[in-house]
Amino acid sequence: MASVWLVLVLWIYINVLIKVIQASSCAKIHTPASVVLAGSPVSVSCSIEDDCLLTKGKDFHVMWRINNNFAPSNLSYQESNRTYGILVPSLPHTGADITCVLCVRDHTCQIADGVAVKVGYIPPIPTNLSCALTVTKTYRLLCQWDPGQDPGLPTNYTLHALRAKSRKKQFEIPPGEHFCLIPRDSYHLFLELEVYVTAVNVFGNATSAPLKLIPMKTAKLKPPKITKVEAYPSGSLQFSWSLAESQKWLQVTFGVELRLKTLNNQLDKELVFNFRGRQENRINVSGLLHGTNYSATIRVKYSLWSEWSDPKTATTLMRAPAGHLDTWLKLNDQAAQLYWKPSQKFRANGWNLTYTVESKEPKKTLCVTQESHCFFSLTKWIKKVYLIATNAKGSSNPNEVPVYRKKGLDPVSNFNVHPQSETSVLLTWESPVSSRVREYVLEWRSLCEMPAAPLSFILLDKNSSSTIVTGLKAFMPYEISVYPKYVNGVGRPLTLMAYSRQKAPSAAPKLETVEIRYSQVNLRWDKIPLNETNGIIQGYTIYFWNDTDDIQVINTNKTSAVVKDLQPFTIYSAFVEVHTMGGSFNGSVQYLTTGSIDGIGMVLFVIPACIGLSLLIIIVVFTCLGKHERVKMFLWPIIPDPANSSIKKWTTIDSLQGMPPFKEDKDPMLVYLSHFSLLDLPEKELFKSDYIKESQWSHDIYSRDESHNSFQACGSYNSEHDRDSVPYATVVFGGPYQSHSAPLPAYVRSDSTQPLLGGDEPGSPPPYENVPLVRGVTKVKHFTAFPRNSTESEENEELWEEFPMLRLLETRHTDHN
């Protein structure tokens, strides 16, 4: 199987190789120049051989490719029968590969031949031409330049050197180099020399700007060295120096610069002294501090400075300390704290200083120390103390320190701290009202250093209202105080804690449970150590939640908090977050469980509930007593009893009295009817149910029918009160009562839903049974008119005896009509 695959691969390879050989032998490509100037057009031609197998007997056409992309057809043309060409207006800046491609009719294309055309540029102008002379026993004048961007073509550089009254010399530069070492015979050390560089390639040349120089002034000497240092009692030092060994033969005047700085940082800046002289010269430096170690370095120049020499230590001679010390005396009853530091005019003039504090009345030594502070006791009659500095050569003049016993005078106001950088702060304040301020004392101390940091202070003029304190450490707390000093005492201090820079705390406090109940938890926590705060604490935030994510957030400036409205016997999670101006830090999450409701909690819950319920009952009772009529009518509305009242008195106003109002969105209340109407119908319309339904309520209660004297006898409704009445029922008369054959009368029901009597079913009145008389009564379905020849009294008697229930509905004229 492997042999079969090998044969197949070999066959494919040979087939491709044959095609390439055939294609390469089919055409020849030609271009006038293989390198062209950038932006210039390029012409390429392709000649097809007569015996080319790819085109023999086939229709074909020629296409061109530039860097694997087919060129537009408008760039190609046909020169002759078998020669084709292309004219490219410009090539990419890096050049291009142009190939001739033969394509037959079936769209099979094969590369016939190709050519690579490069793009070149005129060489750029050389820049930054400079020359420097190396002064040794064999002089070397080295010139260098910047060739600029690579033109893409071989470029030759030539350096031209022209000396006054001498012919020009040229120096060919090897390929790839951009410097030239000019031989010594081509220049004079102290005469002007003109130098320039030319660059040449196939497309042109470029020349740099000429450089005129005096070779010796371009010399950069080697660093000199300090050979000897001598100290003198006046506090001066004498330095001897020399050039490097290879330059000692030079006999010219040099510039010399000497730099001094103290080893113990006694000076704020370096001391620099300039001199001129020849080598092996000596330099005298005076006005230096006595008994001080100095580090000295030196450099020289003719026109250019050399590098600095190696440092050499020099020490001035010692003498007794001189000058004044700044002091700050703090007095608390008889306990005194004295601090001091060198003023700008103080000179230690030696090492290992010892400080002595003494009083003259009485003569007594209070303190001897090598520190910058001292603590001692003062009796009440001592008014002054004296501070003396001593070294191996002697002692300074005594520094007088007055003792101020009067304290508590007016302080400054509006004392503020403004951070300036990681190591400094700006302090501002306003002067006291009193004009007797002599000076201000500003003191500060680090609160986190172990062992405790010494107190630092500065004295400020009475007209000062601000100063900048430097040398602080970032994220470290400092206690800063300002004292006004008066002629006869010291004012009260104002003290602030300050940071030069703040960040988030390094730790967070741990929550502690003081008391836990069923509905609240009392929490407390300790302040974090001062060295972990990294800033001034702005406050705390307590996060308290349970499994239902019912989160409570409490912000406080205190170290305790009360969390309320909790659920009994529930697990809660909590942590505290501490804030500074520089950020916040979260503490660890802690878990706690609330308790169940105890007896005290139950009492506290039940008593307010009972009190509230009692108050509600009292309010309801008093309301009912004050509005008893309305309440009574609301609970027990008036329902007229037809058996115990006259229907004449049932008016709408009377029947509606005491009934509660109703809204439109509720079912309308029943309306009590105030009277009924009587209707007499013809005999033929008596049993038409449709007429009864349509007309039983449409009768005008205010109209009168002269043929019915009984209706007229019921009373008239002329008053305004009567017009508001509504028909309660209509009684229809169809003929004489005696003519009815039915034993029991029928009633026409009203459509009103007003309940009449208090039966079990208000919607349907109880069945009515009429006791018949001795004589027979016909069964009728309606009321009829009485005979005309009967009297009114007989009619009434006849009717009410037959219908005892209707007798109750009789309307009578009363005194109220």
Summary of the structure (lengths in Angstrom):
residues: 817
radius of gyration: 63.5
end to end distance: 135.8
largest distance: 181.8
contacts: 2254
relative contact order: 0.04
helix: 15%
strand: 38%
